[in-house]
Amino acid sequence: MTKLLASARRVKTGDRPLTFFALILPFLAAAAAPILTRILKHNAAWVLALAPLWIFSHFCGMLGAIAGGGTVSGGFDWIPSLGVRFSWYMDGLSLTFALLISGIGTLIVLYSGGYLKGHEHQGRFFSFILMFMGAMQGLVVSDSFLMLFVFWELTSITSFLLIGFDHRREASRRAALQALVVTGLGGLSLLAALLVVWSATGQNELSTLLASGNVLRESPFYLLALILLLGGAFTKSAQFPFHFWLPNAMEAPTPVSAYLHSATMVKAGVYLLMRLNPVMGDTAPWETILPLFGGATLFVGTLLAVRQTDLKLMLAYTTVGSLGLLVMLTGFGSETAVEAAVLYLIAHSMFKGALFMVAGLVDHETGTRHISSLSGLRGAMPITFTAGLLAALSMGGVPLFFGFLAKEEIYAALAIGGGWATLALLVALIGNVLMFAIGFTVGLKPFIGPMGNAPKKAHEGPILLWLGPLVLALSGFAAALYSPLAHHLLSSPMASAVAGQSLTVEISTLPHIGAPLFLSALTIVLGIEAYLTQAKLRAGMVSLLAAIGWGPDRGFDQAMRGLVRLAVRVTRIVQNGRLDFYLTVVFIAVALALLVPMIMFGELPSMPSWPDLRFYELTVMAIAVIGLGAVVYAKDRLTAIVSLGIQGFAVALLFMLLGAPDLSFTQFMVETLSVVILALVMTRLRLAVTEHRPFGQKALDITVSTACGVAFALLLLKVTQLPFDATLSSFFEAHSKAIAHGRNIVNVIIVDFRGLDTLGEISVVMIAGLSILALIRVRAKGHEKVKTTRQEQAPCEH
Amino acid sequence: MRTLIFRTAAPYLSSLMLLFSVFVLLRGHNEPGGGFIGGLIAASAFAILGIAYGAPAVRRAMYFHPMAISGFGLFLSALSGLLSYAFRVPFLTGLWTSVHVLGVEVDLSTVMFFDIGVYLVVVGSITSIALALEEREDG
């Protein structure tokens, strides 16, 4: 870090160290969480919540500057040689997201303190959720592409940990893996998109990209970049047909659902689309693909929500629907649509977060989330009821709540006539009606009517549990009440950032007569109808889905099973466990790689003249040849191994005579050790003392080995016949003593000039040693079980 | 291979080889030698001892688990590279100093510790493979 700070440059505005601190604080808190939790038990939540609270207040300090039309940016050089910086850029969009993340994050930390009270891994949970918060925080304020990508992937990884938190359950593990696979694939797509954008525009920072105007839109790579980008955004934001991972992720503890799957992570895709709207939007593909997929997601998500009987699953599917709505609005891209998307995003984060927490609270206190066993809790849980009802009113778009503003703006954006818009309006209407019904099913139905037959006797939860939903639900009310202020500070700057031009959001809770108001009223009337007849709707959906019988979720399983089957089949072919097969393939490949190019390009060496050899050199060569002959004609394996040693020693001797003492030295030792180790391996293998190969095998082996030998001989001859490039050797000769204080050039290269290579090599030596050790142990323990010979591969030689 | 002559000679032979391996390691920077070769010599020394007296004797003689020696070697090499950061030069830059011991000036360097690390990794890994193989099924 000190290095980063030291090399800072190009600082624009703002309190740089503090913002940097705000970015790493969640990770610091995550590191401290397990210890704090051990000391303070669940009350550690109060301390840990200070971290996001401080971040929230830090970002609040920027509200004024950004509402005034400014931006805050800063950063440090990260990898200067590649032009990569650790930099952040905050405008209305980033800031609103940052405030939602840290604000809701504070409440979620408190809520998890109550929700997982007494859980043996509560500290770990705090750690994960704070790490996730840090990742999400980094994602929305990132300026450089690399940072954006790194944080994007971090959200995938931390969400994997969170969804799989209850790792003893099969369903959790499956859901976690599914989320990781889907969002991880999307992450790769995003990486490709960013690289394409980088090469097409030459920009690798969002701030400069946003200032580049039409460059990206006019680039021939626009469509490619867009499709790759959507691959990332649609998977993260659970757009149809990638929506299935989100409801499955409800296996996670409720604080996770409330945080990741309503307010933050799933909105990362929407964030990305909104972020790039100024430079990528307003084109035919953008305005076709986004509304199409968004609309389909809204439609499918809300319909599937109706079918559910589990409170959390209902909310999960409406979240899918809401994300679809946001994508659809972003795709429309008109000023009103952007404003509507912004308002709905803010409203949704508050009411959905609150409703999830209410659902979790009800589950925590009654022991069930099944809608048919829940009713009549109003007396036992008055505060929860208040929070749930307020959130449901906002979700339903009832006047005086922030959701109403959002809904009005949505209808204003879509009620403009024309085929596309009318279809979208219809979809939005159906979606809103169903979401109205679901909102009240979660926020109202468990609390009214006669007492249900829940497994546990319900009573109000502790303050840690009800504080979060209540604050969020009330803020949805307050934001509407003080809508001019909320618009000034949040909505307008955010809408301006999304649209790429200055926009002012003006909608207030005062009803204004017109088509939107009529549509809102219609939504409420139809919503009440849907709420009352939901049992019938549910039955209808269940039978419809049973008729279809297949969905992307099952498709995912099939794809994964197919992948495993394919991997098994490929492995069987490529890794059939026969060492002789491997060696044959390798040596055939070596012979072909050497011979084919040499013959094809006519690069065969010319016949060398007979060298002037001394008699002792000839003798050593003769020894080598005799050693080889002994290998071939040896009667048993042990003799063959030792004979191979003779040949090796002869070659080492040749190296010595020809002036390469280091090489010769090493060759001697390697030969010695390989004979020893090979002999040991052979004694363990319990093979027949002699071996008989069938004639066909023998012919093949002779051909392959002759081809390899000839190919290497030709290659070496050719190499010696080419002019020798002495750049490197003269460099080392000149500098070995002067810079590295050593006369032995070989050693200086190993330990100094190419030290990093050596570090890598010794790591490989050690890993190879460990794996061989493990394999020998496997063999020793499971005499009968593991019978293949592949464990005893020759020890690694250098 | 448990002949009397071999068993009598083995301890002397392997002690000498070990000593020689350290010598080869240390002279490596200026003369033929170095950590890799030194490590191989030391590994053969242990192999000889193992053939003569069996694996348990070698394990006792080595005191530490060979893989632990290997791990320490890797750690030492990496550490000597990291030391460069303390002097604000890139990773693995060789740093030199000289100390006076008993009136003799001795050059010390991170490079030397790096090479010692290489030596330990090679000794540890190869010996542990050889020992594991020698221990047969009774191990």
Contacts between the chains, C-beta under 8 A, distances in Angstrom:
chain1	res1	chain2	res2	distance
A	661	B	32	4.1
A	662	B	32	4.8
A	662	B	33	7.7
A	662	B	34	7.5
A	662	B	37	7.3
A	665	B	24	7.9
A	665	B	32	5.7
A	665	B	33	7.2
A	665	B	37	5.1
A	666	B	36	6.7
A	666	B	37	5.4
A	666	B	40	6.9
A	669	B	37	6.1
A	669	B	40	3.5
A	669	B	41	6.0
A	669	B	43	8.0
A	669	B	44	6.4
A	670	B	40	6.6
A	672	B	40	8.0
A	672	B	44	5.4
A	673	B	40	6.2
A	673	B	43	6.1
A	673	B	44	5.8
A	673	B	47	6.8
A	673	B	126	6.3
A	673	B	130	7.7
A	676	B	44	7.3
A	676	B	47	5.0
A	676	B	51	7.6
A	676	B	130	6.7
A	677	B	126	7.8
A	677	B	129	6.7
A	677	B	130	5.8
A	677	B	133	6.6
A	680	B	130	6.5
A	680	B	133	4.0
A	680	B	134	5.9
A	681	B	133	6.1
A	683	B	136	7.8
A	684	B	133	6.1
A	684	B	136	6.5
A	740	B	94	6.0
A	740	B	111	7.2
A	741	B	29	7.4
A	741	B	94	7.6
A	741	B	96	6.1
A	741	B	107	7.1
A	741	B	109	7.2
A	742	B	29	4.0
A	742	B	30	5.9
A	742	B	111	7.8
A	743	B	29	7.4
A	743	B	30	4.2
A	743	B	31	7.4
A	744	B	28	6.2
A	744	B	29	5.9
A	744	B	30	5.4
A	744	B	31	6.0
A	744	B	32	6.5
A	744	B	33	7.2
A	744	B	34	7.1
A	746	B	32	7.8
A	746	B	34	7.4
A	747	B	28	4.6
A	747	B	29	5.6
A	747	B	33	7.0
A	747	B	34	4.1
A	747	B	115	7.5
A	748	B	29	6.8
A	750	B	34	6.3
A	750	B	35	7.8
A	750	B	36	6.9
A	750	B	115	7.9
A	750	B	118	7.6
A	751	B	29	7.6
A	751	B	34	7.1
A	751	B	35	7.1
A	751	B	94	8.0
A	751	B	111	5.0
A	751	B	114	5.2
A	751	B	115	4.9
A	751	B	118	7.2
A	752	B	94	5.1
A	752	B	111	5.4
A	755	B	81	6.8
A	755	B	92	4.2
A	755	B	94	7.9
A	755	B	111	7.7
A	755	B	114	6.3
A	756	B	81	7.9
A	756	B	91	7.3
A	756	B	92	5.8
A	758	B	77	7.7
A	758	B	114	7.6
A	758	B	118	6.3
A	759	B	77	5.8
A	759	B	78	6.6
A	759	B	81	6.5
A	759	B	92	7.2
A	759	B	114	8.0
A	762	B	73	7.0
A	762	B	74	5.9
A	762	B	77	6.2
A	762	B	117	7.0
A	762	B	118	5.4
A	762	B	121	4.2
A	762	B	122	7.4
A	763	B	74	6.1
A	765	B	70	7.8
A	765	B	121	5.6
A	765	B	122	6.4
A	765	B	125	5.1
A	766	B	67	7.9
A	766	B	70	5.0
A	766	B	71	6.8
A	766	B	73	7.8
A	766	B	74	5.5
A	766	B	121	5.4
A	766	B	124	7.5
A	766	B	125	5.5
A	768	B	125	7.0
A	769	B	67	6.6
A	769	B	70	6.1
A	769	B	124	7.2
A	769	B	125	3.1
A	769	B	126	7.2
A	769	B	128	5.7
A	769	B	129	5.8
A	770	B	67	6.5
A	770	B	125	8.0
A	772	B	129	5.1
A	772	B	132	7.4
A	773	B	67	6.7
A	773	B	128	5.9
A	773	B	129	6.7
A	773	B	132	5.4
A	776	B	129	7.8
A	776	B	132	4.6
A	776	B	133	6.6
A	777	B	132	7.4
A	780	B	135	7.9
A	780	B	137	5.9
A	780	B	139	6.3
A	783	B	137	7.2
A	795	B	126	7.0
A	795	B	129	5.1
A	795	B	130	8.0
A	796	B	125	8.0
A	798	B	36	6.9
